[in-house]
């Protein structure tokens, strides 16, 4: 059975202004069919994200995107908050065993 935590913040609105209330993630699981007809996960990726300001614009804060935004001198919330958001999400995902299950942070486009 698969359970993916952290998706609620991508659809919920919070009245308390705290960046931790705006953090979430997306998960992509690519499945492949085995020779015996069963299925297995071929690749499992996760993408940390946050919501930006009152317009609630969804904004990925994966490592590749932080580098791209820094080069363009833009951010989701702020460069410091974006990096902290990514670090919190990464620590939480990995504390739940994602790395041991071969789940990796979204590598980029």
N, C-alpha and C positions, 0 to 999 in steps of 0.2 A: 504494500500500500504506500502511496506517495502522499506526503503532506508538505505543502509549500507555505511557509509563514512569511509575513511581511507584505502581503499584497493589498491589505485593506486600506493603507494610506494612499493608494493610487486612486481610490474612489471616494474616500471619506473627507469631510471638511471638519476642521477642529477650530473651536473658538479660542483656545489658549494659544497665544503667539509664542511658539517654541519650535525651533527647527526640528527637534526630535519628533514632533507631531507630524512632520511633513515628509519623513523618510520612509522609503519602501524599496521594493525591488521587483523586477520582472524576472521570470525564469523561462528558459527555452530548453526543451527536451527533444532531441532528435531521436526517433526510434528507427530500428532496422529489424527486418524479419530474419530470423535464424533459419538454417537449413531444415530444422525439424518443424518449421511452421510457427514456432513461438516468436515472441518479440523481446527485444532487449533495448536498453538505452545506448545509442551510439555516441551521443555527446550531450552533456548537461552543462548549461551555462547560466549565469545569473548576472543581472545588471542593476547596480545600485542607482537609486534616483531620489530626487527630492522635488517638492513643489516650490515654485518661485513666486513669492509675494501674493498680493490680493487677487491677481489675475489667475492664480493657481495654474501656472504653466508647468507642465511636467518637464523635468530636466534631468538627463542622465549624468551621474557623477562618477562614472567608471574611469579608471586611470587614463585610458586613451582619450576620453573626452575632456578630462581636466587639462591634459597637455595641450589639446587643441584650443580650448578656451583661453588658457594662459597666453598662448601665442597670439590670439586675437584680442587679448586684454578685455575679455568679457567673463562673466561668471553667472551661476544660477542665483545664489544668494550673495556670496562673496567668496573670493578664492580661499580664504581661511576656513569659512564655514563649509564650503563644498568639500574640501579635503577632509575635514573632520567628519562630515556626514559619511563619506566613502569609508573612512577608517572604522567608524562605528558599525556600519553595515557589514563590512568585510569581517570584522571581529565576531559579530553575531553569527553570520552565515557559517564561518569556519568553526565556531564553537559548537555548532549543531552537527558537525561531522561531514560537511559538504566536501571538503578537500579529500577526505578518505574515500568518499563515494565518487571521486574523479570529477566533481563539479568545479568549474573554473569561472573566474570573472570573465565577462564578455570581453573578448580580445579586441574588439573594434569592428569596423566595417569590412 
